[in-house]
Amino acid sequence: MNEDRLPTRLAALSEHDRFVAQAQMARAEAIVDGFAAVAALVRQGWNKLADAARAYSDARTRQWPHEQALR
């Protein structure tokens, strides 16, 4: 939505309708912020899981050349 038109359109509304529209916009912004917070938590959890899996894999992987190969 073109943000330049929003104040003009809000000004054309009655006081009650303007209040309702602003409340709906605030609720929509809060919902988006909530989803963004959930997404950040999921991303953080995924990164921790990936780091743990990488550390586990690295601990079980031989680094070449290892001492048996040098004999």
Residue, then its C-alpha position, 0 to 999 in steps of 0.5 A: m500500500n502506498e504510504d503517502r495515501l494512508p494519512t489522506r485516507l485516514a483523514a477522510l474517515s469519521e473519528h470512530d472509523r479512524f480509531v478502528a482503522q488505527a487499532q486494526m493497523a496496530r494489531a496487525e503490526a503486533i501480529v507481525d512482530g510476534f511472528a518475527a519473534v517466533a521466527a527468530l527463536v526458531r532460527q536460534g534453536w536451529n542454529k544451536l542444533a546445527d552447531a551441536a550436530r557439527a561438533y558431534s560430527d567433528a568429534r567422530t571424524r578423523q583428521w588426516p593424516h592421523e598418526q596411523a597413516l604416518r607410521 
